[in-house]
Amino acid sequence: MLKDFFIGLSQNQFLNNAAKKYGLKMGAQNVVAGTNIAETIESIKELNKHGISCTVDNLGEFVYEKEEAIAAKEQILAVIEAIHENGVDAHISLKPSQLGLDIDYDFCKENIEEIVAAAHKYDLFVNFDMEDHARLQPSFNLLDELSTKYDNIGTVIQAYFFRAEEDLHKHKDYRLRIVKGAYKEPAEYAYQDKQEIDKNYIKLIEWHLLNGKFTSIATHDHNVINHVKQFVKDNHIPNDKFEFQMLYGFRKDMQLELAKEGYNFCTYVPFGQDWYGYFMRRLAERPQNMNLVVKQVFTK
Ligand code: FDA
């Protein structure tokens, strides 16, 4: 119920637009690294000091105008330059819908190709984040088409989809981030039961660790993390074949601890004015994250 409520709020365009005007509010500053590139680079430097690498996401959704998609592309190109100039350990995560997927496939492909080519110049990886089921196949198509020219790209497999296993097998030669899945998907396409999602999640991670290229295990779930630690040990999978990922601001102690234990660790660092939808999805996943909001109200 609460999940549906927050997912509904995340999709409200009026509130999305209103939030852009008012800077980071409601505790979003705890989970969004900054509103501009300079602030974000400082947050990355801080994480790098602890041996944590970063994947940077220029926040943005509901892009239906070409000018907006082009502005997003320019911003991501500026992030790539800033990563290079500052010599920080970071790469890019992008959302195809922010770069025009809902406007026109070829237009989106051109925007993404420009980003991938710029990142390639500096040997930076670009992850194509995965969104809802309507955008799933077009996003795989973008990836597969661009992979004929570039090798610095990869994507996400969402374990709640029935088709996830097939997609994983098809894309095993990519660097893949494996997640449970963040959107509200109909029963026609996706498991609804948390236990079923968790079971599939473990199955996909194990398979990719044994058969695939580099695996990013992106979760805050300590049960999954502990399972993976044991699995890699039992199967002699070296540390350079995988990493753990978490979102900026979540389970900070565990992020530091995993890095300290010698695991590769990467923090997903979102930044920008367009924080509202991202923040609401985090509340939907875990209503306890409301404590980020409450804390903010009482510490003002
Ligand atoms: P889940 O929410 O299932 O929680 C399991 C248990 O972990 C909880 O019961 C609790 O015990 C513990 N826990 C979780 N969060 C905690 C916290 N903050 N503090 C303390 N305990 C906590 N999704 C998508 O659809 N497309 C994408 O591209 C991405 N990309 C992405 C990148 C990264 C780096 C991450 C971490 C996640 C994503 N996701 C995503 C989101 C993902 O699909 C999923 O919705 C969230 O990670 C929530 O699921 P978890 O696996 O973290 O644990």
py3Dmol code that shows the C-alpha trace and the ligand (Angstrom):
import py3Dmol

protein = """\
ATOM      1  CA  MET A   1       0.000   0.000   0.000  1.00  0.00           C
ATOM      2  CA  LEU A   2       2.655   2.472   1.122  1.00  0.00           C
ATOM      3  CA  LYS A   3       4.849   1.297  -1.754  1.00  0.00           C
ATOM      4  CA  ASP A   4       2.088   2.104  -4.273  1.00  0.00           C
ATOM      5  CA  PHE A   5       1.553   5.479  -2.627  1.00  0.00           C
ATOM      6  CA  PHE A   6       5.200   6.534  -3.007  1.00  0.00           C
ATOM      7  CA  ILE A   7       5.501   5.069  -6.520  1.00  0.00           C
ATOM      8  CA  GLY A   8       2.378   7.109  -7.426  1.00  0.00           C
ATOM      9  CA  LEU A   9       4.021  10.232  -6.019  1.00  0.00           C
ATOM     10  CA  SER A  10       7.248   9.487  -7.916  1.00  0.00           C
ATOM     11  CA  GLN A  11       5.290   9.586 -11.189  1.00  0.00           C
ATOM     12  CA  ASN A  12       3.468  12.842 -10.459  1.00  0.00           C
ATOM     13  CA  GLN A  13       4.734  15.296 -13.066  1.00  0.00           C
ATOM     14  CA  PHE A  14       3.434  18.390 -11.314  1.00  0.00           C
ATOM     15  CA  LEU A  15       5.326  17.540  -8.122  1.00  0.00           C
ATOM     16  CA  ASN A  16       8.403  16.544 -10.144  1.00  0.00           C
ATOM     17  CA  ASN A  17       8.438  19.965 -11.807  1.00  0.00           C
ATOM     18  CA  ALA A  18       7.730  21.840  -8.588  1.00  0.00           C
ATOM     19  CA  ALA A  19      10.566  20.063  -6.759  1.00  0.00           C
ATOM     20  CA  LYS A  20      13.120  21.179  -9.375  1.00  0.00           C
ATOM     21  CA  LYS A  21      12.537  24.812  -8.403  1.00  0.00           C
ATOM     22  CA  TYR A  22      13.162  24.395  -4.705  1.00  0.00           C
ATOM     23  CA  GLY A  23      16.542  22.634  -4.412  1.00  0.00           C
ATOM     24  CA  LEU A  24      17.071  19.550  -2.272  1.00  0.00           C
ATOM     25  CA  LYS A  25      14.292  19.317   0.304  1.00  0.00           C
ATOM     26  CA  MET A  26      12.559  16.798   2.598  1.00  0.00           C
ATOM     27  CA  GLY A  27      15.810  15.052   3.471  1.00  0.00           C
ATOM     28  CA  ALA A  28      16.758  14.397  -0.171  1.00  0.00           C
ATOM     29  CA  GLN A  29      20.155  15.950   0.587  1.00  0.00           C
ATOM     30  CA  ASN A  30      20.980  12.798   2.567  1.00  0.00           C
ATOM     31  CA  VAL A  31      20.717  10.640  -0.524  1.00  0.00           C
ATOM     32  CA  VAL A  32      21.544  13.052  -3.368  1.00  0.00           C
ATOM     33  CA  ALA A  33      25.192  14.104  -3.603  1.00  0.00           C
ATOM     34  CA  GLY A  34      24.596  17.672  -4.779  1.00  0.00           C
ATOM     35  CA  THR A  35      22.687  19.831  -7.207  1.00  0.00           C
ATOM     36  CA  ASN A  36      25.706  20.625  -9.384  1.00  0.00           C
ATOM     37  CA  ILE A  37      28.883  19.004 -10.730  1.00  0.00           C
ATOM     38  CA  ALA A  38      31.326  20.780  -8.401  1.00  0.00           C
ATOM     39  CA  GLU A  39      29.496  19.572  -5.261  1.00  0.00           C
ATOM     40  CA  THR A  40      29.260  16.082  -6.718  1.00  0.00           C
ATOM     41  CA  ILE A  41      32.996  15.887  -7.457  1.00  0.00           C
ATOM     42  CA  GLU A  42      33.674  16.805  -3.819  1.00  0.00           C
ATOM     43  CA  SER A  43      31.378  13.973  -2.646  1.00  0.00           C
ATOM     44  CA  ILE A  44      33.186  11.556  -4.978  1.00  0.00           C
ATOM     45  CA  LYS A  45      36.600  12.635  -3.665  1.00  0.00           C
ATOM     46  CA  GLU A  46      35.398  11.940  -0.133  1.00  0.00           C
ATOM     47  CA  LEU A  47      34.262   8.407  -1.083  1.00  0.00           C
ATOM     48  CA  ASN A  48      37.434   7.752  -3.099  1.00  0.00           C
ATOM     49  CA  LYS A  49      39.469   8.522   0.038  1.00  0.00           C
ATOM     50  CA  HIS A  50      37.940   5.373   1.544  1.00  0.00           C
ATOM     51  CA  GLY A  51      38.766   3.250  -1.493  1.00  0.00           C
ATOM     52  CA  ILE A  52      35.208   3.500  -2.844  1.00  0.00           C
ATOM     53  CA  SER A  53      34.663   4.133  -6.550  1.00  0.00           C
ATOM     54  CA  CYS A  54      31.521   5.877  -7.826  1.00  0.00           C
ATOM     55  CA  THR A  55      28.995   5.714 -10.618  1.00  0.00           C
ATOM     56  CA  VAL A  56      27.481   9.121 -11.299  1.00  0.00           C
ATOM     57  CA  ASP A  57      23.844   9.623 -12.271  1.00  0.00           C
ATOM     58  CA  ASN A  58      22.561  12.972 -13.545  1.00  0.00           C
ATOM     59  CA  LEU A  59      19.034  12.769 -12.129  1.00  0.00           C
ATOM     60  CA  GLY A  60      16.136  13.245 -14.517  1.00  0.00           C
ATOM     61  CA  GLU A  61      12.893  11.680 -15.715  1.00  0.00           C
ATOM     62  CA  PHE A  62       9.764  12.617 -17.699  1.00  0.00           C
ATOM     63  CA  VAL A  63      11.768  13.987 -20.615  1.00  0.00           C
ATOM     64  CA  TYR A  64       9.442  14.570 -23.559  1.00  0.00           C
ATOM     65  CA  GLU A  65      11.131  17.605 -25.171  1.00  0.00           C
ATOM     66  CA  LYS A  66      14.231  17.319 -27.357  1.00  0.00           C
ATOM     67  CA  GLU A  67      15.796  20.427 -25.773  1.00  0.00           C
ATOM     68  CA  GLU A  68      15.578  18.806 -22.346  1.00  0.00           C
ATOM     69  CA  ALA A  69      17.211  15.598 -23.570  1.00  0.00           C
ATOM     70  CA  ILE A  70      19.991  17.593 -25.218  1.00  0.00           C
ATOM     71  CA  ALA A  71      20.537  19.594 -22.018  1.00  0.00           C
ATOM     72  CA  ALA A  72      20.811  16.305 -20.086  1.00  0.00           C
ATOM     73  CA  LYS A  73      23.349  15.002 -22.603  1.00  0.00           C
ATOM     74  CA  GLU A  74      25.427  18.204 -22.270  1.00  0.00           C
ATOM     75  CA  GLN A  75      25.362  17.860 -18.505  1.00  0.00           C
ATOM     76  CA  ILE A  76      26.590  14.247 -18.679  1.00  0.00           C
ATOM     77  CA  LEU A  77      29.352  15.260 -21.116  1.00  0.00           C
ATOM     78  CA  ALA A  78      30.389  17.920 -18.593  1.00  0.00           C
ATOM     79  CA  VAL A  79      30.462  15.262 -15.838  1.00  0.00           C
ATOM     80  CA  ILE A  80      32.770  13.108 -17.987  1.00  0.00           C
ATOM     81  CA  GLU A  81      35.139  16.075 -18.433  1.00  0.00           C
ATOM     82  CA  ALA A  82      35.008  16.811 -14.691  1.00  0.00           C
ATOM     83  CA  ILE A  83      35.796  13.180 -13.805  1.00  0.00           C
ATOM     84  CA  HIS A  84      38.786  13.287 -16.143  1.00  0.00           C
ATOM     85  CA  GLU A  85      40.048  16.733 -15.051  1.00  0.00           C
ATOM     86  CA  ASN A  86      39.792  15.879 -11.350  1.00  0.00           C
ATOM     87  CA  GLY A  87      41.260  12.402 -11.781  1.00  0.00           C
ATOM     88  CA  VAL A  88      38.553  10.864  -9.581  1.00  0.00           C
ATOM     89  CA  ASP A  89      37.629   7.180  -9.601  1.00  0.00           C
ATOM     90  CA  ALA A  90      34.153   7.306 -11.148  1.00  0.00           C
ATOM     91  CA  HIS A  91      32.125   6.307 -14.178  1.00  0.00           C
ATOM     92  CA  ILE A  92      28.693   7.128 -15.618  1.00  0.00           C
ATOM     93  CA  SER A  93      25.208   5.722 -15.138  1.00  0.00           C
ATOM     94  CA  LEU A  94      22.560   7.028 -17.517  1.00  0.00           C
ATOM     95  CA  LYS A  95      18.841   6.554 -18.080  1.00  0.00           C
ATOM     96  CA  PRO A  96      17.765   6.187 -21.730  1.00  0.00           C
ATOM     97  CA  SER A  97      14.456   7.974 -21.026  1.00  0.00           C
ATOM     98  CA  GLN A  98      16.355  11.061 -19.910  1.00  0.00           C
ATOM     99  CA  LEU A  99      18.178  11.107 -23.225  1.00  0.00           C
ATOM    100  CA  GLY A 100      15.090  10.953 -25.399  1.00  0.00           C
ATOM    101  CA  LEU A 101      13.943   7.304 -25.525  1.00  0.00           C
ATOM    102  CA  ASP A 102      10.314   8.405 -25.126  1.00  0.00           C
ATOM    103  CA  ILE A 103      10.721  10.952 -27.931  1.00  0.00           C
ATOM    104  CA  ASP A 104      12.486   9.050 -30.701  1.00  0.00           C
ATOM    105  CA  TYR A 105      14.722   5.953 -30.639  1.00  0.00           C
ATOM    106  CA  ASP A 106      17.322   7.232 -33.145  1.00  0.00           C
ATOM    107  CA  PHE A 107      17.527  10.634 -31.467  1.00  0.00           C
ATOM    108  CA  CYS A 108      18.145   8.877 -28.145  1.00  0.00           C
ATOM    109  CA  LYS A 109      20.764   6.611 -29.716  1.00  0.00           C
ATOM    110  CA  GLU A 110      22.650   9.625 -31.109  1.00  0.00           C
ATOM    111  CA  ASN A 111      22.666  11.299 -27.686  1.00  0.00           C
ATOM    112  CA  ILE A 112      23.853   8.162 -25.936  1.00  0.00           C
ATOM    113  CA  GLU A 113      26.470   7.463 -28.582  1.00  0.00           C
ATOM    114  CA  GLU A 114      27.961  10.921 -28.046  1.00  0.00           C
ATOM    115  CA  ILE A 115      28.232  10.176 -24.318  1.00  0.00           C
ATOM    116  CA  VAL A 116      29.688   6.702 -24.834  1.00  0.00           C
ATOM    117  CA  ALA A 117      32.262   8.030 -27.337  1.00  0.00           C
ATOM    118  CA  ALA A 118      33.325  10.830 -24.963  1.00  0.00           C
ATOM    119  CA  ALA A 119      33.669   8.346 -22.091  1.00  0.00           C
ATOM    120  CA  HIS A 120      35.568   5.908 -24.328  1.00  0.00           C
ATOM    121  CA  LYS A 121      38.171   8.594 -24.995  1.00  0.00           C
ATOM    122  CA  TYR A 122      39.042   8.519 -21.269  1.00  0.00           C
ATOM    123  CA  ASP A 123      38.501   4.792 -20.834  1.00  0.00           C
ATOM    124  CA  LEU A 124      35.399   5.371 -18.687  1.00  0.00           C
ATOM    125  CA  PHE A 125      32.618   2.843 -18.362  1.00  0.00           C
ATOM    126  CA  VAL A 126      28.985   3.825 -19.069  1.00  0.00           C
ATOM    127  CA  ASN A 127      26.144   1.882 -17.485  1.00  0.00           C
ATOM    128  CA  PHE A 128      22.689   1.952 -19.069  1.00  0.00           C
ATOM    129  CA  ASP A 129      20.326   1.943 -16.085  1.00  0.00           C
ATOM    130  CA  MET A 130      17.141  -0.023 -16.589  1.00  0.00           C
ATOM    131  CA  GLU A 131      13.731   1.528 -16.095  1.00  0.00           C
ATOM    132  CA  ASP A 132      10.230   0.045 -16.376  1.00  0.00           C
ATOM    133  CA  HIS A 133       9.091  -2.814 -18.661  1.00  0.00           C
ATOM    134  CA  ALA A 134       7.979  -0.488 -21.466  1.00  0.00           C
ATOM    135  CA  ARG A 135      11.563   0.734 -21.861  1.00  0.00           C
ATOM    136  CA  LEU A 136      13.279  -2.603 -21.287  1.00  0.00           C
ATOM    137  CA  GLN A 137      13.613  -3.998 -24.821  1.00  0.00           C
ATOM    138  CA  PRO A 138      14.437  -0.626 -26.454  1.00  0.00           C
ATOM    139  CA  SER A 139      17.178  -0.142 -23.848  1.00  0.00           C
ATOM    140  CA  PHE A 140      18.672  -3.577 -24.614  1.00  0.00           C
ATOM    141  CA  ASN A 141      18.479  -2.692 -28.329  1.00  0.00           C
ATOM    142  CA  LEU A 142      20.411   0.533 -27.729  1.00  0.00           C
ATOM    143  CA  LEU A 143      23.055  -1.378 -25.820  1.00  0.00           C
ATOM    144  CA  ASP A 144      23.392  -4.133 -28.410  1.00  0.00           C
ATOM    145  CA  GLU A 145      23.562  -1.683 -31.319  1.00  0.00           C
ATOM    146  CA  LEU A 146      26.201   0.496 -29.656  1.00  0.00           C
ATOM    147  CA  SER A 147      28.228  -2.526 -28.564  1.00  0.00           C
ATOM    148  CA  THR A 148      29.187  -3.125 -32.192  1.00  0.00           C
ATOM    149  CA  LYS A 149      31.327   0.039 -31.902  1.00  0.00           C
ATOM    150  CA  TYR A 150      32.134   0.435 -28.202  1.00  0.00           C
ATOM    151  CA  ASP A 151      33.256  -1.901 -25.450  1.00  0.00           C
ATOM    152  CA  ASN A 152      32.882   0.486 -22.489  1.00  0.00           C
ATOM    153  CA  ILE A 153      29.162  -0.157 -21.914  1.00  0.00           C
ATOM    154  CA  GLY A 154      27.003  -2.429 -19.820  1.00  0.00           C
ATOM    155  CA  THR A 155      23.585  -2.566 -18.244  1.00  0.00           C
ATOM    156  CA  VAL A 156      21.310  -3.767 -15.463  1.00  0.00           C
ATOM    157  CA  ILE A 157      19.363  -6.981 -15.002  1.00  0.00           C
ATOM    158  CA  GLN A 158      16.237  -6.617 -12.812  1.00  0.00           C
ATOM    159  CA  ALA A 159      15.491  -9.873 -11.012  1.00  0.00           C
ATOM    160  CA  TYR A 160      11.749  -9.252 -10.675  1.00  0.00           C
ATOM    161  CA  PHE A 161      11.199  -9.743 -14.426  1.00  0.00           C
ATOM    162  CA  PHE A 162      10.251 -13.247 -15.619  1.00  0.00           C
ATOM    163  CA  ARG A 163      12.509 -12.672 -18.622  1.00  0.00           C
ATOM    164  CA  ALA A 164      15.532 -11.669 -16.491  1.00  0.00           C
ATOM    165  CA  GLU A 165      17.269 -15.037 -16.727  1.00  0.00           C
ATOM    166  CA  GLU A 166      17.023 -15.110 -20.517  1.00  0.00           C
ATOM    167  CA  ASP A 167      18.272 -11.511 -20.730  1.00  0.00           C
ATOM    168  CA  LEU A 168      21.160 -12.348 -18.428  1.00  0.00           C
ATOM    169  CA  HIS A 169      22.258 -15.310 -20.521  1.00  0.00           C
ATOM    170  CA  LYS A 170      22.042 -13.246 -23.715  1.00  0.00           C
ATOM    171  CA  HIS A 171      24.112 -10.432 -22.205  1.00  0.00           C
ATOM    172  CA  LYS A 172      26.620 -12.444 -20.201  1.00  0.00           C
ATOM    173  CA  ASP A 173      29.577 -10.864 -21.999  1.00  0.00           C
ATOM    174  CA  TYR A 174      28.723  -7.426 -20.687  1.00  0.00           C
ATOM    175  CA  ARG A 175      29.655  -5.971 -17.354  1.00  0.00           C
ATOM    176  CA  LEU A 176      26.287  -6.244 -15.596  1.00  0.00           C
ATOM    177  CA  ARG A 177      24.729  -4.711 -12.517  1.00  0.00           C
ATOM    178  CA  ILE A 178      22.204  -7.091 -11.002  1.00  0.00           C
ATOM    179  CA  VAL A 179      19.361  -5.602  -8.922  1.00  0.00           C
ATOM    180  CA  LYS A 180      15.994  -6.707  -7.573  1.00  0.00           C
ATOM    181  CA  GLY A 181      14.065  -4.010  -9.529  1.00  0.00           C
ATOM    182  CA  ALA A 182      12.658  -0.667  -8.408  1.00  0.00           C
ATOM    183  CA  TYR A 183       9.504   0.013 -10.448  1.00  0.00           C
ATOM    184  CA  LYS A 184       5.944  -1.174  -9.952  1.00  0.00           C
ATOM    185  CA  GLU A 185       5.484  -3.824 -12.632  1.00  0.00           C
ATOM    186  CA  PRO A 186       2.295  -5.692 -13.549  1.00  0.00           C
ATOM    187  CA  ALA A 187       1.933  -9.386 -12.607  1.00  0.00           C
ATOM    188  CA  GLU A 188       1.975 -10.136 -16.332  1.00  0.00           C
ATOM    189  CA  TYR A 189       5.693  -9.322 -16.504  1.00  0.00           C
ATOM    190  CA  ALA A 190       7.184  -9.609 -13.061  1.00  0.00           C
ATOM    191  CA  TYR A 191       7.221 -11.544  -9.793  1.00  0.00           C
ATOM    192  CA  GLN A 192       5.261  -9.684  -7.145  1.00  0.00           C
ATOM    193  CA  ASP A 193       6.255 -11.805  -4.175  1.00  0.00           C
ATOM    194  CA  LYS A 194       9.367 -10.601  -2.357  1.00  0.00           C
ATOM    195  CA  GLN A 195      10.588 -14.137  -1.621  1.00  0.00           C
ATOM    196  CA  GLU A 196      10.340 -15.102  -5.279  1.00  0.00           C
ATOM    197  CA  ILE A 197      12.230 -11.956  -6.298  1.00  0.00           C
ATOM    198  CA  ASP A 198      14.945 -12.609  -3.706  1.00  0.00           C
ATOM    199  CA  LYS A 199      15.293 -16.233  -4.865  1.00  0.00           C
ATOM    200  CA  ASN A 200      15.630 -15.218  -8.491  1.00  0.00           C
ATOM    201  CA  TYR A 201      18.051 -12.459  -7.503  1.00  0.00           C
ATOM    202  CA  ILE A 202      20.471 -14.925  -5.885  1.00  0.00           C
ATOM    203  CA  LYS A 203      20.121 -17.334  -8.822  1.00  0.00           C
ATOM    204  CA  LEU A 204      21.044 -14.617 -11.350  1.00  0.00           C
ATOM    205  CA  ILE A 205      23.986 -13.324  -9.308  1.00  0.00           C
ATOM    206  CA  GLU A 206      25.438 -16.823  -8.872  1.00  0.00           C
ATOM    207  CA  TRP A 207      25.059 -17.583 -12.574  1.00  0.00           C
ATOM    208  CA  HIS A 208      26.757 -14.390 -13.692  1.00  0.00           C
ATOM    209  CA  LEU A 209      29.562 -14.760 -11.162  1.00  0.00           C
ATOM    210  CA  LEU A 210      30.296 -18.218 -12.569  1.00  0.00           C
ATOM    211  CA  ASN A 211      29.688 -17.571 -16.265  1.00  0.00           C
ATOM    212  CA  GLY A 212      29.715 -13.891 -17.010  1.00  0.00           C
ATOM    213  CA  LYS A 213      31.979 -10.911 -17.212  1.00  0.00           C
ATOM    214  CA  PHE A 214      32.261  -8.476 -14.308  1.00  0.00           C
ATOM    215  CA  THR A 215      29.294  -8.514 -11.879  1.00  0.00           C
ATOM    216  CA  SER A 216      28.046  -5.545  -9.846  1.00  0.00           C
ATOM    217  CA  ILE A 217      25.899  -6.787  -6.986  1.00  0.00           C
ATOM    218  CA  ALA A 218      23.728  -3.753  -6.231  1.00  0.00           C
ATOM    219  CA  THR A 219      21.792  -4.209  -3.023  1.00  0.00           C
ATOM    220  CA  HIS A 220      21.472  -3.007   0.568  1.00  0.00           C
ATOM    221  CA  ASP A 221      20.348  -6.467   1.637  1.00  0.00           C
ATOM    222  CA  HIS A 222      22.884  -7.874   4.131  1.00  0.00           C
ATOM    223  CA  ASN A 223      21.507 -11.410   3.637  1.00  0.00           C
ATOM    224  CA  VAL A 224      22.356 -11.270  -0.056  1.00  0.00           C
ATOM    225  CA  ILE A 225      25.745  -9.697   0.629  1.00  0.00           C
ATOM    226  CA  ASN A 226      26.652 -12.380   3.173  1.00  0.00           C
ATOM    227  CA  HIS A 227      25.494 -15.104   0.794  1.00  0.00           C
ATOM    228  CA  VAL A 228      27.659 -13.682  -1.999  1.00  0.00           C
ATOM    229  CA  LYS A 229      30.701 -13.433   0.274  1.00  0.00           C
ATOM    230  CA  GLN A 230      30.393 -17.144   1.052  1.00  0.00           C
ATOM    231  CA  PHE A 231      29.598 -18.088  -2.560  1.00  0.00           C
ATOM    232  CA  VAL A 232      32.684 -16.365  -4.001  1.00  0.00           C
ATOM    233  CA  LYS A 233      34.838 -17.980  -1.334  1.00  0.00           C
ATOM    234  CA  ASP A 234      33.447 -21.478  -2.002  1.00  0.00           C
ATOM    235  CA  ASN A 235      33.821 -21.059  -5.760  1.00  0.00           C
ATOM    236  CA  HIS A 236      37.232 -19.366  -5.735  1.00  0.00           C
ATOM    237  CA  ILE A 237      35.919 -16.321  -7.571  1.00  0.00           C
ATOM    238  CA  PRO A 238      38.567 -13.598  -7.351  1.00  0.00           C
ATOM    239  CA  ASN A 239      37.704 -10.122  -6.037  1.00  0.00           C
ATOM    240  CA  ASP A 240      38.442  -8.483  -9.372  1.00  0.00           C
ATOM    241  CA  LYS A 241      35.469 -10.309 -10.979  1.00  0.00           C
ATOM    242  CA  PHE A 242      32.821  -8.471  -8.963  1.00  0.00           C
ATOM    243  CA  GLU A 243      31.945  -5.521  -6.793  1.00  0.00           C
ATOM    244  CA  PHE A 244      29.221  -4.527  -4.374  1.00  0.00           C
ATOM    245  CA  GLN A 245      27.200  -1.405  -5.070  1.00  0.00           C
ATOM    246  CA  MET A 246      24.903   0.683  -2.897  1.00  0.00           C
ATOM    247  CA  LEU A 247      23.164   3.995  -3.285  1.00  0.00           C
ATOM    248  CA  TYR A 248      24.688   7.193  -1.925  1.00  0.00           C
ATOM    249  CA  GLY A 249      23.653   7.848   1.675  1.00  0.00           C
ATOM    250  CA  PHE A 250      22.352   4.332   2.418  1.00  0.00           C
ATOM    251  CA  ARG A 251      24.009   1.965   4.937  1.00  0.00           C
ATOM    252  CA  LYS A 252      27.098   4.173   4.988  1.00  0.00           C
ATOM    253  CA  ASP A 253      28.797   2.062   7.680  1.00  0.00           C
ATOM    254  CA  MET A 254      28.351  -1.097   5.664  1.00  0.00           C
ATOM    255  CA  GLN A 255      29.711   0.608   2.538  1.00  0.00           C
ATOM    256  CA  LEU A 256      32.879   1.568   4.408  1.00  0.00           C
ATOM    257  CA  GLU A 257      33.156  -1.838   6.050  1.00  0.00           C
ATOM    258  CA  LEU A 258      32.932  -3.761   2.760  1.00  0.00           C
ATOM    259  CA  ALA A 259      35.601  -1.525   1.207  1.00  0.00           C
ATOM    260  CA  LYS A 260      37.761  -2.009   4.288  1.00  0.00           C
ATOM    261  CA  GLU A 261      37.370  -5.784   4.046  1.00  0.00           C
ATOM    262  CA  GLY A 262      38.997  -5.540   0.611  1.00  0.00           C
ATOM    263  CA  TYR A 263      35.960  -5.949  -1.642  1.00  0.00           C
ATOM    264  CA  ASN A 264      35.582  -3.678  -4.650  1.00  0.00           C
ATOM    265  CA  PHE A 265      32.873  -1.227  -3.731  1.00  0.00           C
ATOM    266  CA  CYS A 266      31.072   1.323  -5.890  1.00  0.00           C
ATOM    267  CA  THR A 267      28.603   3.946  -4.663  1.00  0.00           C
ATOM    268  CA  TYR A 268      25.836   5.125  -6.984  1.00  0.00           C
ATOM    269  CA  VAL A 269      26.005   8.912  -6.767  1.00  0.00           C
ATOM    270  CA  PRO A 270      22.920  10.752  -8.011  1.00  0.00           C
ATOM    271  CA  PHE A 271      23.029  14.511  -8.414  1.00  0.00           C
ATOM    272  CA  GLY A 272      21.027  17.362  -9.919  1.00  0.00           C
ATOM    273  CA  GLN A 273      17.835  19.370  -9.530  1.00  0.00           C
ATOM    274  CA  ASP A 274      15.576  16.543 -10.644  1.00  0.00           C
ATOM    275  CA  TRP A 275      15.732  14.574  -7.385  1.00  0.00           C
ATOM    276  CA  TYR A 276      12.045  14.091  -6.630  1.00  0.00           C
ATOM    277  CA  GLY A 277      11.153  10.869  -8.523  1.00  0.00           C
ATOM    278  CA  TYR A 278      14.375   9.178  -7.417  1.00  0.00           C
ATOM    279  CA  PHE A 279      13.746  10.118  -3.789  1.00  0.00           C
ATOM    280  CA  MET A 280      10.130   8.895  -3.843  1.00  0.00           C
ATOM    281  CA  ARG A 281      11.203   5.518  -5.270  1.00  0.00           C
ATOM    282  CA  ARG A 282      13.630   5.132  -2.373  1.00  0.00           C
ATOM    283  CA  LEU A 283      10.771   5.807   0.063  1.00  0.00           C
ATOM    284  CA  ALA A 284       8.641   3.250  -1.795  1.00  0.00           C
ATOM    285  CA  GLU A 285      11.331   0.585  -1.446  1.00  0.00           C
ATOM    286  CA  ARG A 286      11.745   1.088   2.242  1.00  0.00           C
ATOM    287  CA  PRO A 287       9.253   3.221   4.139  1.00  0.00           C
ATOM    288  CA  GLN A 288      11.778   3.270   7.013  1.00  0.00           C
ATOM    289  CA  ASN A 289      13.697   5.652   4.757  1.00  0.00           C
ATOM    290  CA  MET A 290      11.082   8.118   5.962  1.00  0.00           C
ATOM    291  CA  ASN A 291      13.448   8.558   8.892  1.00  0.00           C
ATOM    292  CA  LEU A 292      15.635  10.523   6.478  1.00  0.00           C
ATOM    293  CA  VAL A 293      12.716  12.919   6.097  1.00  0.00           C
ATOM    294  CA  VAL A 294      11.808  13.028   9.772  1.00  0.00           C
ATOM    295  CA  LYS A 295      15.431  13.565  10.817  1.00  0.00           C
ATOM    296  CA  GLN A 296      15.590  16.481   8.425  1.00  0.00           C
ATOM    297  CA  VAL A 297      12.483  18.121   9.847  1.00  0.00           C
ATOM    298  CA  PHE A 298      13.791  17.889  13.415  1.00  0.00           C
ATOM    299  CA  THR A 299      17.359  18.945  12.708  1.00  0.00           C
ATOM    300  CA  LYS A 300      16.444  22.146  10.871  1.00  0.00           C
TER     301      LYS A 300
END
"""
ligand_1 = """\
53
FDA
P 15.472 -4.651 -0.157
O 14.811 -3.308 -0.309
O 14.824 -5.849 -0.745
O 15.760 -4.874 1.380
C 16.122 -6.138 1.888
C 16.541 -5.985 3.329
O 17.786 -5.268 3.402
C 15.577 -5.152 4.173
O 14.530 -5.941 4.652
C 16.496 -4.670 5.281
O 16.707 -5.671 6.241
C 17.794 -4.424 4.542
N 17.907 -3.025 4.094
C 17.566 -2.529 2.882
N 17.823 -1.209 2.825
C 18.315 -0.864 4.011
C 18.759 0.368 4.575
N 18.745 1.495 3.891
N 19.204 0.362 5.858
C 19.220 -0.777 6.592
N 18.805 -1.985 6.109
C 18.367 -2.014 4.850
N 16.595 -0.655 -9.885
C 16.167 -0.647 -11.175
O 15.034 -1.039 -11.452
N 17.012 -0.219 -12.170
C 18.291 0.183 -11.925
O 19.018 0.541 -12.854
C 18.739 0.176 -10.559
N 20.014 0.575 -10.226
C 20.445 0.449 -8.911
C 21.771 0.739 -8.575
C 22.214 0.544 -7.268
C 23.655 0.845 -6.918
C 21.330 0.035 -6.266
C 21.797 -0.231 -4.861
C 20.021 -0.222 -6.602
C 19.555 0.000 -7.904
N 18.231 -0.258 -8.230
C 17.844 -0.241 -9.552
C 17.229 -0.446 -7.150
C 16.994 -1.908 -6.844
O 16.298 -2.515 -7.909
C 16.149 -2.086 -5.560
O 14.894 -1.481 -5.770
C 16.763 -1.465 -4.323
O 18.140 -1.661 -4.253
C 16.102 -2.074 -3.050
O 16.371 -3.434 -2.954
P 17.584 -4.025 -2.063
O 18.146 -5.173 -2.813
O 18.546 -2.928 -1.745
O 16.981 -4.535 -0.707
"""
view = py3Dmol.view(width=600, height=400)
view.addModel(protein, "pdb")
view.setStyle({"model": 0}, {"cartoon": {"style": "trace"}})
view.addModel(ligand_1, "xyz")
view.setStyle({"model": 1}, {"stick": {}})
view.zoomTo()
view.show()
